[in-house]
């Protein structure tokens, strides 16, 4: 199961997406739920690369 969440800096849940199949990659799930577009429209930089060079979605 893949559920995307948005939390405030204190870890309080602000939003949770509907569940998708567990095989759905996090970036695809974020796109399908409109998270990436919403962050881009707000001017929030949200990409970094993990140690294994996998793009990860994190609002910074």
Backbone bond lengths (Angstrom), bond angles and torsions (degrees), N, CA, C in turn:
res aa  C-N    CA-C-N  psi(-1)  N-CA   C-N-CA  omega(-1)  CA-C   N-CA-C  phi
1 X - - - 1.438 - - 1.527 107.58 -
2 X 1.310 117.06 136.69 1.464 122.75 178.30 1.518 107.95 -120.75
3 X 1.324 115.91 115.93 1.460 122.08 176.81 1.522 107.17 -123.83
4 X 1.317 117.36 126.12 1.456 122.77 177.38 1.525 107.71 -91.74
5 X 1.320 116.50 139.73 1.463 120.01 178.65 1.528 109.75 -130.87
6 X 1.309 115.28 153.13 1.458 122.45 171.63 1.521 105.83 -123.66
7 X 1.343 114.21 127.74 1.463 120.74 -178.72 1.525 109.09 -127.10
8 X 1.317 115.45 157.00 1.462 119.24 176.15 1.537 108.55 -81.56
9 X 1.336 118.03 175.09 1.470 120.46 -177.96 1.531 114.54 -59.08
10 X 1.323 117.67 -20.42 1.468 120.49 178.03 1.525 112.55 -91.05
11 X 1.340 116.31 2.78 1.452 120.42 177.63 1.515 114.87 87.61
12 X 1.319 117.40 7.62 1.467 120.12 179.31 1.520 109.66 -78.32
13 X 1.305 115.63 134.13 1.454 122.02 -178.34 1.526 110.99 -67.26
14 X 1.342 115.84 125.23 1.460 121.28 176.31 1.517 111.49 -104.16
15 X 1.338 116.46 -32.30 1.465 120.98 -176.72 1.513 109.31 -159.93
16 X 1.313 117.03 144.45 1.466 122.76 173.60 1.520 108.15 -134.53
17 X 1.321 115.42 135.98 1.464 120.53 -178.09 1.518 111.04 -79.87
18 X 1.329 115.65 164.45 1.457 118.49 167.71 1.531 108.45 -64.49
19 X 1.301 116.95 151.87 1.468 121.15 -178.40 1.521 111.35 -72.64
20 X 1.339 114.37 140.85 1.457 122.50 171.85 1.521 107.78 -116.99
21 X 1.315 116.85 170.04 1.461 120.86 177.66 1.527 109.77 -60.39
22 X 1.303 116.96 147.18 1.454 121.86 -178.64 1.515 113.87 -61.87
23 X 1.324 117.51 -23.90 1.464 121.46 -179.31 1.525 112.55 -75.67
24 X 1.319 117.62 -10.16 1.467 121.20 -179.84 1.526 108.68 -74.52
25 X 1.340 116.48 124.97 1.463 121.77 179.05 1.530 109.40 -65.71
26 X 1.320 116.51 148.01 1.466 121.09 -177.73 1.523 112.82 -57.29
27 X 1.328 118.03 -40.34 1.463 120.23 -179.31 1.529 110.60 -65.17
28 X 1.337 116.44 -41.51 1.474 119.48 177.49 1.524 110.40 -62.60
29 X 1.332 116.67 -43.30 1.464 120.63 179.49 1.522 110.47 -61.37
30 X 1.328 116.58 -43.13 1.468 120.32 179.38 1.523 110.97 -62.44
31 X 1.332 116.89 -39.70 1.468 120.12 177.34 1.525 110.60 -64.72
32 X 1.321 116.43 -46.46 1.472 120.57 -177.26 1.536 111.62 -61.88
33 X 1.322 117.17 -31.81 1.465 120.69 -179.30 1.519 112.79 -90.98
34 X 1.334 117.45 0.36 1.458 120.82 177.10 1.521 114.78 79.82
35 X 1.322 117.41 10.63 1.462 120.52 -177.88 1.526 111.14 -65.62
36 X 1.316 116.85 -44.86 1.463 120.40 -177.09 1.522 110.75 -63.30
37 X 1.318 117.45 -45.39 1.467 120.45 178.82 1.527 111.07 -62.23
38 X 1.316 117.59 -41.89 1.466 120.86 -179.17 1.530 111.10 -64.29
39 X 1.328 117.20 -41.59 1.458 120.10 178.55 1.527 111.07 -67.17
40 X 1.329 117.12 -41.36 1.465 121.25 179.37 1.528 110.55 -62.72
41 X 1.329 116.93 -43.99 1.469 121.09 179.01 1.524 111.53 -62.43
42 X 1.344 116.34 -31.29 1.461 120.67 179.75 1.529 111.82 -84.92
43 X 1.346 116.44 -1.54 1.464 120.13 179.86 1.514 113.81 72.98
44 X 1.333 116.79 26.13 1.462 121.28 -179.11 1.516 109.37 -96.36
45 X 1.332 116.25 121.71 1.461 121.61 176.74 1.524 107.91 -72.94
46 X 1.322 116.70 127.05 1.468 117.79 -171.93 1.527 114.69 -130.84
47 X 1.328 119.57 15.15 1.469 119.25 -177.55 1.511 111.62 -117.91
48 X 1.294 116.33 140.52 1.457 122.27 166.87 1.511 106.54 -146.98
49 X 1.322 117.32 163.94 1.454 121.36 179.56 1.524 109.12 -110.20
50 X 1.315 115.83 128.61 1.455 121.02 -179.43 1.530 109.74 -75.62
51 X 1.303 116.26 177.55 1.468 121.21 -178.91 1.513 112.97 -57.54
52 X 1.316 117.93 -30.27 1.468 120.15 -179.68 1.525 111.34 -94.44
53 X 1.337 116.99 19.42 1.476 124.43 176.95 1.519 113.26 63.89
54 X 1.308 116.71 23.01 1.458 121.43 176.69 1.530 108.90 -87.58
55 X 1.351 117.57 127.76 1.463 116.61 177.20 1.531 110.64 -67.59
56 X 1.302 116.08 133.02 1.455 121.76 -179.00 1.519 109.00 -122.64
57 X 1.289 116.01 147.18 1.452 122.56 -179.86 1.514 109.95 -98.73
58 X 1.327 115.77 112.93 1.453 121.19 177.84 1.519 106.76 -146.38
59 X 1.302 117.95 125.55 1.458 120.63 176.98 1.523 108.52 -75.64
60 X 1.329 115.54 125.39 1.467 120.22 179.65 1.507 110.22 -123.70
